[in-house]
Amino acid sequence: FTKWRKCFENHAEHYYPEIKKILKAVMRAEDEVSVDVVRAALPSIGINEMQLTWDISQADQDLQAFLEFKTSGDAQSTCEAHELGGFESYRLLTAEYDPVTQGTKGALMTGIVGMMKKTQKTPKELKTLIRDLEERTKDYKMKLGESPDKAVVESVFTGLLGAETTRILIQRNVFGNYKESREILRLL
């Protein structure tokens, strides 16, 4: 299904530039996705509706027709049963046939937890490690649509700081937690 989904997204992007961003957000949605929901979400995904060269309502109808034409069996029944439009049909299809597997979630979490093995020797190395942790956390959120467990990220962050850095930060009256990592980076 992933190959089919990517072909579909590329085809849609050809006719509707920027729609891939919308489809990625639709895929992660937990609730029903209508044209109004898409319009309301555009700013949060970095799209200004006024700059689009196409109409969202028309795209929704075209996507629905395309999905009904290009699917078969249960997938086609899913599309036809929901007269809510292409965005909602796409959300339902991806939820059923392209779910995020526990393996993906586990692999991303392993990337974060695996940082506990890394140690810093200099402030510059610590800055690099903190930025790497931030990137891995953002990647997790982008791919899964949810943040990693806060307690895990906090534990990894504390482990990256090490005892000596934590002692120095406490002396400077900065509590070393992940939420305050920007302040810690500034002090190093």
C-alpha positions in Angstrom: 0.0 0.0 0.0 2.8 2.4 0.7 4.0 2.3 -2.9 0.4 2.9 -4.1 0.0 5.8 -1.6 3.2 7.5 -2.8 2.1 7.1 -6.5 -1.3 8.6 -5.5 0.4 11.5 -3.7 2.7 12.3 -6.6 -0.2 12.2 -9.0 -2.3 14.5 -6.8 0.7 16.9 -6.4 1.0 17.2 -10.2 -2.5 18.7 -10.4 -2.6 20.3 -6.9 0.8 21.7 -5.8 1.2 21.6 -2.0 -1.4 18.9 -1.6 1.2 16.4 -0.3 1.5 18.5 2.9 -2.3 18.4 3.3 -2.5 14.7 2.7 0.2 14.0 5.3 -1.9 16.0 7.8 -5.0 14.2 6.7 -3.3 10.8 7.2 -2.5 11.7 10.9 -6.0 13.0 11.7 -8.0 11.0 14.2 -11.3 12.5 13.5 -13.4 13.0 10.3 -11.8 15.3 7.8 -14.0 17.6 5.8 -13.1 20.5 3.5 -13.8 22.9 6.4 -11.4 20.9 8.6 -8.7 21.1 5.9 -9.2 24.8 5.5 -8.9 25.4 9.2 -5.7 23.3 9.4 -3.9 25.0 6.5 -2.0 27.6 8.6 -0.7 24.9 11.0 0.9 23.1 8.1 2.3 26.2 6.5 -0.1 26.8 3.7 -1.9 30.1 2.9 -5.1 29.2 1.1 -5.0 32.5 -0.9 -1.7 31.4 -2.5 -3.1 28.1 -3.7 -3.7 28.0 -7.5 -6.6 25.5 -7.0 -9.9 25.2 -5.1 -9.9 22.9 -2.0 -13.5 21.8 -2.6 -12.8 20.9 -6.2 -9.7 19.0 -5.2 -11.7 17.1 -2.5 -14.3 16.0 -5.2 -11.5 15.1 -7.7 -9.6 13.0 -5.1 -12.8 11.2 -4.2 -13.5 10.4 -7.9 -9.9 9.3 -8.4 -10.0 7.0 -5.3 -13.2 5.4 -6.3 -11.9 4.8 -9.8 -8.4 3.5 -8.8 -9.4 1.2 -5.9 -11.2 -2.1 -5.8 -12.8 -4.5 -3.4 -13.0 -3.4 0.3 -11.0 -0.3 -0.4 -13.4 0.8 -3.1 -16.4 0.0 -0.8 -14.8 2.3 1.9 -14.5 5.2 -0.6 -18.0 4.7 -1.9 -19.6 4.3 1.5 -18.4 7.7 2.6 -19.8 10.5 0.6 -17.7 12.9 2.7 -15.1 13.6 0.0 -11.6 12.6 -1.0 -9.8 13.8 2.1 -11.9 11.6 4.4 -11.7 8.6 2.0 -7.9 9.1 1.9 -7.8 9.2 5.7 -9.8 6.1 6.1 -7.8 4.2 3.5 -4.5 5.1 5.0 -5.7 4.3 8.5 -6.8 0.8 7.3 -4.2 -0.2 4.8 -1.1 1.8 5.8 -1.1 2.0 9.6 1.9 3.0 11.5 3.4 -0.2 12.8 4.7 -0.8 16.2 8.0 -1.5 14.5 8.2 2.0 13.2 7.3 3.5 16.6 9.8 1.2 18.3 12.6 2.1 15.8 12.0 5.8 16.3 11.9 5.4 20.1 15.1 3.3 20.0 16.8 6.2 18.2 15.9 8.5 21.1 16.7 6.1 23.9 19.9 5.0 22.2 21.3 8.4 22.8 21.7 7.5 26.5 24.9 5.6 25.5 26.4 8.8 24.2 28.5 10.9 26.5 29.8 14.4 26.3 33.2 15.6 27.2 33.0 19.3 26.2 30.2 21.9 26.2 30.3 21.9 22.3 29.7 18.1 22.3 26.8 18.6 24.7 25.3 21.2 22.4 25.5 18.8 19.5 23.9 16.0 21.5 21.1 18.2 22.7 20.4 19.3 19.1 20.5 15.7 18.0 17.9 14.8 20.7 15.7 17.7 19.5 15.9 16.5 15.9 15.1 12.9 16.9 12.1 14.1 18.9 10.9 16.3 16.0 11.3 13.4 13.6 9.3 11.1 15.9 6.5 13.7 16.1 6.5 14.4 12.4 6.3 10.7 11.4 3.9 9.5 14.1 1.8 12.6 14.7 2.4 12.4 18.4 5.2 13.4 20.8 7.4 10.7 22.3 6.9 9.9 26.0 8.0 12.9 28.0 9.5 10.9 30.8 11.7 9.0 28.3 13.0 12.2 26.6 13.6 13.8 30.1 15.6 10.8 31.1 17.7 10.8 28.0 18.3 14.5 28.4 19.4 14.2 32.0 21.7 11.4 31.0 23.3 13.6 28.3 24.0 16.4 30.8 26.0 14.2 33.1 26.7 14.8 36.8 29.3 17.6 36.4 27.2 19.7 34.0 24.1 19.2 36.2 26.1 20.4 39.2 27.3 23.5 37.3 23.8 24.3 36.0 22.3 24.0 39.5 25.0 26.4 40.8 23.9 28.9 38.1 20.3 28.4 39.2 19.1 26.6 36.0 17.3 23.3 36.6 18.5 21.0 33.8 15.5 19.6 32.1 14.6 19.2 28.5 12.0 22.0 28.5 14.8 24.4 29.4 17.3 23.0 26.9 17.5 26.3 25.0 18.5 28.2 28.1 21.1 25.5 28.9 22.5 25.8 25.3 22.8 29.5 25.8 24.8 29.1 29.0 27.3 26.6 27.6 
